[in-house]
Amino acid sequence: MKTVRQTAKEKLKGYCRVCPVCDGKACAGEVPGMGGIGTGASFRSNIEALKAFRLNMRTLHGAKNPDTTIELFGQQLSTPILGAPITGNPYNMGGALTEVEWSEAAVQGCLQAGTFACTGDGADPAMYDSGLAELKKVQGKGIPFIKPRGQEDILKYLRRAEEAGTAAVGMDVDGAGLITMALKGQPVGPKTKEEMKEIIAATSLPFIVKGIMTVEEAVIAAEAGAAGIVVSNHGGRVLDHTPGAAEVLAEIAAVVKGRLTVFVDGGVRSGTDVLKMLALGADAVLIGRPLVIAAYGAGAEGIALAINTMTNELKQAMILTGCASLEDINMDVLL
Ligand SMILES: Cc1cc2nc3c(=O)[nH]c(=O)nc-3n(C[C@H](O)[C@H](O)[C@H](O)COP(=O)(O)O)c2cc1C
């Protein structure tokens, strides 16, 4: 990973400093870019919220070879760690990788690690197109996320995901305030429960709502027919001064877990962070910025290496907290 990070530092010059800890401090306000919006407080909250939890160590038990496999929407994955949807290589990362090269690295790298990438959407149609094209090449093994566009547009984007045979499809509803999309003639906005129902009923694919930060909105997603949610503040990139995802996860998961698949993202940097998120009630986690660094450092192999490293750390942390499988992980591992 050291070599990967060194190469990434050169290729991301001017856009990401590849800090020893990716915590949103040096890049506060750098949106577009890799940072968090405004003061960077929401990005930092993600990191601080995770840091606030500590782990209870237990070694007198039989969890000798923990199982990290998970079944998601009928697909067997080797790890509960997925790639988060990320777009905008030209303006967020400086363009040393094209959108197509990034999408290929993300989709292939995640598959190499036995898991799925999510792909994103943006003002330039090339964003959604390149992610979906890569997913199509691998029989849809991944999850495309659509911005909260107009209803008619969303239906068209959904049809294309269905044609690609993706495992599920989602919408980052927290993209609702993106003025850049409106400026480029592709308006986005918040969705009512009725509109969400209409969208979700219009597709045969399991539907995931990304950007949920309150219990009330998790319940709305469930009542609208969603199969899953992503507890997320969009990596702190859309609204300044939000709590961290790990801060609100437990209360949300307590209400909807079992009824919805609960994903979470924001500030997950290690296997112990993954363990904390699962203990707080997540079924699986998404990783954002660390996979950008991995891809800029070594393409698909870099991404596979980063995910495998975190999965190994997770395994080790499961041994040291007495969890033989992901189902064994609960609040007891937290202090
Ligand atoms: C450069 C960049 C671009 C992103 N683009 C998208 C996107 O197109 N769609 C989306 O749903 N989320 C997008 N996100 C948010 C990520 O999916 C994810 O929520 C966030 O990065 C998780 O936090 P982390 O980077 O601290 O792991 C983006 C994040 C970054 C850093």
The ligand as an ORCA input file, in Angstrom:
! r2SCAN-3c Opt
* xyz 0 1
  C     -14.869     12.727     -5.217
  C     -16.148     12.137     -4.746
  C     -17.199     11.928     -5.651
  C     -18.397     11.361     -5.232
  N     -19.398     11.106     -6.158
  C     -20.563     10.510     -5.743
  C     -21.589     10.173     -6.683
  O     -21.493     10.392     -7.893
  N     -22.712      9.572     -6.201
  C     -22.883      9.291     -4.878
  O     -23.901      8.746     -4.483
  N     -21.910      9.599     -3.973
  C     -20.773     10.188     -4.367
  N     -19.794     10.459     -3.440
  C     -19.996     10.071     -2.033
  C     -19.528      8.636     -1.777
  O     -20.351      7.705     -2.418
  C     -19.535      8.288     -0.271
  O     -20.797      8.578      0.269
  C     -18.442      8.988      0.530
  O     -17.294      9.218     -0.244
  C     -18.099      8.140      1.755
  O     -17.162      8.761      2.555
  P     -15.578      8.424      2.536
  O     -15.055      9.006      1.279
  O     -15.097      9.145      3.757
  O     -15.407      6.931      2.619
  C     -18.584     11.031     -3.854
  C     -17.523     11.228     -2.961
  C     -16.322     11.762     -3.376
  C     -15.192     11.934     -2.383
*
